[in-house]
Amino acid sequence: MPRIMVWINNPEDYPSWSTDAKRARAAATLEWHGYIRELRKKRKVTHIWGSHQLLSRGDPSHSQGILISVYDTESWEEFDDLLARDPLRHSSTYVTTPLCSLLEDRDTDLARYEAHKKQYFGENPSAVRLMEYEKKRGLFNNAPDYVGTLNYQAPKNKKTNIKYTYRPGDPIEILLLGSNPDEYITMWDDLTKLIHHEKVMWWHDYTSKLVAEGKVTHCWGTNDFCLIDRPSAKSAAAVSVFRVADFEEFDGLYKMDPIRQSTIFWSVLLRPIADQLKFDQKRFELF
């Protein structure tokens, strides 16, 4: 049963569009809200979010905001059909990420780590290999003190409430999509990758800790997939939704991520879909 996270954004050339073309896309966005709610009723979509206009920390952005949904379909053919009917399909850019459960992802990561370790050291590790490992391992951090001490748990990934609207004082939600950097494929040697795989296992404990504290409400692993239009170094990734009081709290949690320094991230400040609908209606009226 395919489960796919879909990110919808406007095309890069959107700022150069005519007013009529922008108005047509704004109208299609309102149509999309109706379409996605119908899919929710049919249990084909389980999670829906809008996004706030926090677009880029350092670079100018063409984005007008991102719409995010999680499809839960019976087959890839059904997913193809639903996405083909999407009112925004011909006026937007899409990121489609095949998801897997966090427990499945953890099992896969552990198997990869154990297999890599066995391949690197062999049955009877040589003194040279052990010395190389100890020397390079000394350049990296040790495991956080909570690693191996927790009862592992994954979030329940509860369906989003499409009627919920934000109220002052409510927590904010931030979605992170993290994946390995291009250097993982092009520059890292096998020993560096082995140490990274060890730290990925720490990340699972880190996430479990935040789940237990109620700071991470949703988390999925991803099936390995790259790009269809050009070669890509991307492979495995993970998606997490943080629920925190403010950005100061998020900063503290984010900086404690064991793979923070060896992973690239997308981050989206989420907006309840009911609030996103009101915003999109206002934006349409501006035309």
N, C-alpha and C positions, 0 to 999 in steps of 0.2 A: 504494500500500500504506500505509494509515494507521498511524502510530506515535504513540501517545498516552501521556503520563505521567498517572497517576491517583494523587491524594492522597486518602486516606480518613481522616476524623476523626469523633469522636462529635459529636452535635448540641449546640447551645448550651444546651439545657435539660437536658442529661444530669445535672447535679448534683441536679436535682429529681426524677429518676426514682425509682421504688420499687426496693427491693433485688431483687425478682424480675425487674424489667425490666432492671436492670443485669447480673444473673446471666445472663439470656437473651442479652444482647449479648456478654458475655464468652464464652459458649459459641459464639456465631456467629463470634466472632473466631478461635477455634480451628478451626472449620469452614473459615473463610477460608484459614487456613494450608494446609490440605489441598487446597483448591480451587486456590489459586495455584500450588502445587507441581505439580499435574496439568497446569495450563496451561503451566508451564515445560517439562515433559516433552514437551508437544505443540508446543513452540516458538512459543507464542502470547504468552508473556511472557518478556522478555529480562533484565530487571533488577528486583530486589526488595530493598527496604530496610525496616527498622523504624526507630524513632527513640528516642532517650533522653528522659528526663523533664525536659529543659530546654525549658520551654514558652513563657516570655515574660520578657524582660529588665525591662520596666517596668510592665506591667499584669497584673492577675489574669487567669488563663486558665481557660476551661472544658475545655480540651483534656486528654485522657488519653493523648496520644501519637498520632503520625501513621504510617500505613502507606503506602508509596510503591511503585508498580510501573510498568513500562513495557510496554505492550501493542504487539505487532507483528502486525497482522492483515491478511487479504487484502482486506477491504472494511469500510465503515462498518456494514453490516448485521451482519457477523460480530462487530464490536466491540460493537454494541448487544446482541446475543444473549449474549455473554460477560459483559458488565456486568450484564445483567438477571438472570443466574444467580448473581451474587456474593452469598454468604451475608450480607454486611453491608449489602446494597443498601437495605434498608428501615429501617435503624436507624443510619444514618451520613450525614454530609455529604461531598460529593465535589467536588474540583477536577480537571477534565479538561483537559489542555493538549496540543494537537496539536503534535508536534515536527517539526523539519526538521534536516537535517545542518548543522553549523557552517559548512561551506564554502558551502553554498547560502545560508545566512543572511548570510555575508560578502558574497557577490555581490549579494544584494538590498540590503544596506545601502550598498554602494558605488554601485550604480545610483541609489538614492534620493538619496545625497549629491551625486552629479554632476548629476542632474536638478534638484535644488533649487538648486544653485549656478548652473546655467545659467539657470534661471527668474528667480533673484534679480538677477543681473548683466546678463543678456542677452548678445547677441553683441558689443556695444560698450559696456562698462560706463561709466556716466556718472561724472564726477568726484565728484558728490554721493554716489552709491552707494558708491564706493570709500572716500571719506572717512568715511561712516557705518560701513562695515565696519571700517576701521582703528581708529576710535575705540572701537567696542564690543568688537572683538577684543582690545583692550588690557586689558579688564577680566577676561579669562580666562587661564588658564595656557597656556604653550606646550607643544608636544608633548614627551613623555618622550624621552630620548636614544636609546632602543632602537627607536623607531618608524621603520619603513622600512629597518632594518638586519638584520632576521631573515629566515631562510628560513621562510616561513609553514607552520605545521603544525597540524592538529586532532588531538584525542585519538582513540584507537581505539574508545573506548566499549565496552570489553570487558564481556561478560556478568558479572553478579555470581555469586560462588561461594556457593550456598545452604548449603553444609556448613561454611563458614568460621565460626569463633568467635573473638572478640577475646581476645588475650592481653596481659597487662601489658607495656607498652613498645611495642606496635604503634601505628602512626599512627592518628589519628582522622580521620573523614570528615565534612565539613560540606557540605550542599547549599544553594546559593543560587539563588533564582529572582528575577531582577531585571526590572523593567519601567519604562516612563516614568511620571512622576507625572501626576496629573490636570491640573496646571498646564500641561503640554505642549499640551493641547488648549484649555484655557480662558483662559490668560494669556500664553503665550509668543508674541512676534511672530516673523515669518518669519526675521529675522536671528538671533535667539537659537536658533531651531530649526536653522538652518544650522550654527551653531557647535557645537551639540550633536551633529549628525550627523557632523561632523568628529571629534569626540571619541569617538563610537561606533566609528569606524574605528581610533582609537588602542586602544580596548578589544580589538579583534581581535588586534592585535599584543601587547598585554599578556597576553591569554589564551594566545597562541602561545608566549610566553616562559615562562609557568608550565607549559605542557604539556611543553616541552623540559626544564624543571627537575624534572619529575615531581611537581609540586605540584597540578596539575589533571589528573584522570584521566578525567573524563567531561564533555562539554559538548555541548549542543544549542541551536540556535536554535528559535524557535517560529513557527508560522504565525499570522498575524494573526487574533485572535479576541477577543471582548469578553465580554459576559454575555448570558444569555438571559432574566433576570428584570427587568432595568432597564438604562437607558442607561449606558454606561461609557466613560471616556476611555482605557482600556487598549487597547493594540494589540500591537506587537512586544515580545518579551521574550527572555530567554535563561536557560538552566539550566546551572549548573556544579557539579561535585563537587570540592571541595578535599581533598587528602590530606596532612595536616601532622602534625608531632610533637605539638603542643599548641595551645592557644588563643593563646598569645603569638605563635607563628609565624603563625597565621592572621590575627591582628590586623595584623601588619606587612604581609602581602600584601594584605589587604582594603583597607587605607587607601591603598594605591598604585593602586587601581583608578581609571582616568582619568575614569570617569563616576560615581564614588562619591557626589559631591555633587549629582547631578542625576537620580538614579534611586532608586526605592523597591525594597526587598528583603524577601523572606521567607528565613529561614535555619532549617535543620533539622540538629541534631546526629544523624547517622545511626548506626544500630545494625545489625550483621549480622543477617540475617533468622533465622538459627539461634538467635542469642541472644534475638531478639525472641520467638520461639516459646516458649522456656523461661520468659521473663518473663510472657508471656500465660497460660501454664499455671499459674504461681504465682498470678497475679492471680485466675484463675478459682477456684483452690482456696481463696482467702480468703473466698469467698462460702459 
